[in-house]
Amino acid sequence: MSSLPRLLSALLSALLLALAVPLAAKEAAPAAADPVLEARMTRIAAELRCLVCQNQTIADSNADLAQDLRRQVREMIQQGRSDDQIIEFMTARYGDFVLYRPPLKASTALLWFGPALLLVGGLLVLVLVLRRRSRMAPEAFEPDQDDEADAAEARRPTA
């Protein structure tokens, strides 16, 4: 007898869950009627960085801003703007940061050469530290605990 109310309760819960899931789902983004236009929009969107995610292009991101930027790119394509005009508009509005591959110029030189400079600097510091350590006497270093135990055992007289 007690299993019938549990069964009904489980069925009712499953039914409510099945009805609630579609309410939480978002509507799919409308694709362009023209597949050529959509492919061009995707190609341009792959060159623009999502300003929210920062490590994704607006083509890959699901952030609201990325969706707005994709919609804006689609509208500019429909207005007849060229790819370069669209990229220039986005760069003028958001700066070089919006470009997924920023151009090499004075203001972006650190983006291009910064990692190499950090690597060279780290290697230089490593070489200097290792040289300094190689010139130090062995007594300048703290002995390991295992070395101390071995030395104490060596000093102990054997009977």
Secondary structure, 3 states (H helix, E strand, C coil): CCHHHHHHHHHHHHHHHHHHHHHHCCCCCCCCCCHHHHHHHHHHHCCEECCCCCCCECCCCCCHHHHHHHHHHHHHHHCCCCHHHHHHHHHHHHCHHHECCCCCCHHHHHHHHHHHHHHHHHHHHHHHHHHHHHHCCHHHCCCCHHHHHHHHHHHCCCC
